[in-house]
Amino acid sequence: MISTTTTVTTTRAKVVSKAINNTRQVIVRPVGNDVYVGGSDVTTSNGLLISNNTNFTIEIPPDEELWAVVPSGTHSITVLTSYAPLQ
């Protein structure tokens, strides 16, 4: 598993990079504010809302990334990534 913390602002930020041939289970926990996640085009209008200080699990397919944005200010998002074995 890999644990990372990324600073997220009103400009979207990549929080999980692509992994070729690997599906990942990702646990996301916003700290300080709600966060919106999605693809590289994520906004507060089209992203999936994750409430502050809650854990949310997402499965990310191979060759996909996860991006995040907050409605205001600068906040952190902690991500725990688990790689599934190659099949």
PASEBA-1860 file (N, C-alpha, C; in nm, 3 decimals):
! residues 87
1> MISTTTTV> 0.083/-0.117/0.000/0.000/0.000/0.000/0.088/0.124/0.000 ~ 0.033/0.229/-0.057/0.103/0.357/-0.062/0.011/0.463/-0.004 ~ 0.063/0.541/0.089/-0.013/0.650/0.151/0.047/0.783/0.108 ~ -0.038/0.875/0.060/0.008/1.006/0.017/-0.088/1.113/0.067 ~ -0.036/1.232/0.085/-0.118/1.348/0.116/-0.088/1.455/0.013 ~ -0.192/1.510/-0.046/-0.178/1.609/-0.153/-0.254/1.734/-0.113 ~ -0.196/1.850/-0.143/-0.265/1.977/-0.122/-0.357/2.001/-0.241 ~ -0.482/2.034/-0.212/-0.581/2.056/-0.316/-0.636/2.198/-0.300
9> TTTRAKVV> -0.650/2.267/-0.413/-0.703/2.403/-0.414/-0.822/2.410/-0.509 ~ -0.858/2.530/-0.549/-0.967/2.549/-0.644/-0.923/2.517/-0.786 ~ -0.794/2.491/-0.804/-0.742/2.441/-0.932/-0.721/2.291/-0.914 ~ -0.782/2.210/-0.999/-0.776/2.065/-0.980/-0.632/2.015/-0.971 ~ -0.615/1.908/-0.892/-0.484/1.847/-0.871/-0.494/1.696/-0.886 ~ -0.393/1.636/-0.944/-0.389/1.491/-0.958/-0.353/1.430/-0.823 ~ -0.436/1.337/-0.775/-0.409/1.274/-0.646/-0.370/1.126/-0.660 ~ -0.401/1.065/-0.776/-0.358/0.928/-0.806/-0.318/0.925/-0.952
17> SKAINNTR> -0.193/0.884/-0.979/-0.142/0.876/-1.116/-0.183/0.745/-1.184 ~ -0.162/0.741/-1.315/-0.192/0.620/-1.393/-0.104/0.505/-1.348 ~ -0.159/0.386/-1.356/-0.082/0.264/-1.333/-0.117/0.167/-1.445 ~ -0.020/0.137/-1.526/-0.044/0.048/-1.641/-0.068/-0.093/-1.589 ~ -0.174/-0.155/-1.637/-0.209/-0.294/-1.606/-0.245/-0.319/-1.461 ~ -0.275/-0.218/-1.384/-0.314/-0.239/-1.244/-0.443/-0.168/-1.212 ~ -0.535/-0.242/-1.149/-0.653/-0.182/-1.091/-0.618/-0.148/-0.947 ~ -0.659/-0.031/-0.900/-0.626/0.010/-0.765/-0.750/0.034/-0.683
25> QVIVRPVG> -0.744/-0.008/-0.558/-0.844/0.030/-0.458/-0.786/0.150/-0.387 ~ -0.861/0.259/-0.385/-0.811/0.382/-0.326/-0.908/0.428/-0.218 ~ -0.854/0.457/-0.101/-0.934/0.516/0.007/-0.897/0.663/0.013 ~ -0.997/0.750/0.000/-0.976/0.895/-0.003/-1.035/0.954/0.125 ~ -0.958/1.045/0.189/-1.006/1.113/0.309/-0.971/1.261/0.300 ~ -1.071/1.349/0.273/-1.046/1.493/0.274/-1.024/1.543/0.417 ~ -0.933/1.638/0.431/-0.903/1.697/0.562/-0.917/1.849/0.550 ~ -1.012/1.907/0.620/-1.027/2.051/0.622/-1.143/2.105/0.542
33> NDVYVGGS> -1.191/2.031/0.444/-1.303/2.077/0.362/-1.354/1.960/0.280 ~ -1.476/1.972/0.229/-1.525/1.874/0.133/-1.438/1.881/0.009 ~ -1.432/1.770/-0.064/-1.352/1.766/-0.187/-1.436/1.699/-0.296 ~ -1.412/1.738/-0.419/-1.478/1.678/-0.534/-1.372/1.602/-0.613 ~ -1.402/1.476/-0.650/-1.306/1.395/-0.724/-1.366/1.353/-0.858 ~ -1.277/1.320/-0.950/-1.319/1.275/-1.082/-1.199/1.265/-1.173 ~ -1.225/1.277/-1.302/-1.118/1.271/-1.402/-1.046/1.404/-1.413 ~ -0.964/1.417/-1.514/-0.883/1.538/-1.531/-0.967/1.662/-1.558
41> DVTTSNGL> -1.095/1.644/-1.583/-1.186/1.757/-1.608/-1.273/1.788/-1.486 ~ -1.238/1.735/-1.368/-1.323/1.751/-1.250/-1.339/1.897/-1.211 ~ -1.461/1.931/-1.170/-1.494/2.063/-1.116/-1.586/2.041/-0.996 ~ -1.618/2.148/-0.927/-1.714/2.135/-0.817/-1.856/2.111/-0.869 ~ -1.877/2.130/-0.998/-2.009/2.106/-1.058/-2.026/1.963/-1.107 ~ -1.917/1.900/-1.157/-1.932/1.767/-1.215/-1.863/1.657/-1.136 ~ -1.791/1.692/-1.028/-1.718/1.593/-0.950/-1.805/1.521/-0.849 ~ -1.753/1.411/-0.800/-1.818/1.333/-0.695/-1.779/1.393/-0.561
49> LISNNTNF> -1.876/1.437/-0.483/-1.851/1.501/-0.354/-1.813/1.398/-0.249 ~ -1.702/1.425/-0.178/-1.662/1.346/-0.063/-1.655/1.443/0.055 ~ -1.732/1.416/0.158/-1.741/1.506/0.273/-1.613/1.505/0.356 ~ -1.585/1.619/0.416/-1.468/1.637/0.501/-1.462/1.530/0.611 ~ -1.343/1.479/0.634/-1.315/1.381/0.741/-1.395/1.252/0.731 ~ -1.428/1.211/0.609/-1.491/1.081/0.588/-1.404/1.000/0.493 ~ -1.408/0.869/0.506/-1.334/0.782/0.415/-1.426/0.738/0.302 ~ -1.372/0.734/0.181/-1.448/0.693/0.065/-1.359/0.603/-0.019
57> TIEIPPDE> -1.407/0.485/-0.057/-1.328/0.390/-0.134/-1.369/0.395/-0.281 ~ -1.268/0.402/-0.367/-1.289/0.409/-0.512/-1.200/0.305/-0.578 ~ -1.252/0.235/-0.678/-1.171/0.143/-0.758/-1.133/0.216/-0.887 ~ -1.003/0.224/-0.913/-0.954/0.295/-1.031/-0.901/0.193/-1.131 ~ -0.957/0.189/-1.253/-0.912/0.095/-1.355/-0.771/0.128/-1.405 ~ -0.708/0.032/-1.474/-0.577/0.059/-1.533/-0.582/0.182/-1.624 ~ -0.471/0.253/-1.629/-0.453/0.370/-1.716/-0.545/0.488/-1.683 ~ -0.604/0.489/-1.566/-0.688/0.601/-1.524/-0.623/0.675/-1.407
65> ELWAVVPS> -0.660/0.801/-1.390/-0.608/0.885/-1.283/-0.724/0.936/-1.199 ~ -0.692/0.987/-1.081/-0.792/1.049/-0.996/-0.748/1.192/-0.968 ~ -0.839/1.286/-0.990/-0.812/1.428/-0.968/-0.908/1.480/-0.863 ~ -0.870/1.591/-0.798/-0.954/1.649/-0.692/-0.950/1.801/-0.699 ~ -1.057/1.862/-0.647/-1.068/2.008/-0.641/-1.155/2.042/-0.519 ~ -1.129/2.157/-0.458/-1.212/2.203/-0.346/-1.283/2.332/-0.385 ~ -1.396/2.362/-0.322/-1.472/2.482/-0.359/-1.404/2.613/-0.320 ~ -1.320/2.611/-0.216/-1.251/2.733/-0.175/-1.132/2.698/-0.087
73> GTHSITVL> -1.033/2.785/-0.089/-0.918/2.769/0.000/-0.819/2.663/-0.045 ~ -0.737/2.619/0.050/-0.635/2.517/0.028/-0.653/2.411/0.136 ~ -0.668/2.287/0.096/-0.695/2.179/0.191/-0.615/2.055/0.150 ~ -0.611/1.958/0.238/-0.537/1.834/0.212/-0.633/1.720/0.184 ~ -0.582/1.624/0.109/-0.654/1.500/0.086/-0.553/1.388/0.105 ~ -0.589/1.291/0.187/-0.503/1.176/0.210/-0.557/1.058/0.131 ~ -0.467/0.988/0.063/-0.506/0.877/-0.023/-0.423/0.754/0.015 ~ -0.490/0.642/0.037/-0.425/0.514/0.062/-0.456/0.427/-0.059
81> TSYAPLQ> -0.352/0.384/-0.130/-0.369/0.309/-0.254/-0.322/0.165/-0.235 ~ -0.405/0.072/-0.277/-0.372/-0.069/-0.275/-0.379/-0.121/-0.418 ~ -0.272/-0.186/-0.463/-0.269/-0.240/-0.599/-0.318/-0.382/-0.601 ~ -0.408/-0.413/-0.693/-0.455/-0.549/-0.712/-0.349/-0.627/-0.789 ~ -0.339/-0.757/-0.766/-0.241/-0.836/-0.841/-0.274/-0.838/-0.990 ~ -0.174/-0.850/-1.073/-0.195/-0.861/-1.218/-0.271/-0.989/-1.248 ~ -0.363/-0.980/-1.344/-0.441/-1.098/-1.377/-0.415/-1.142/-1.518
END
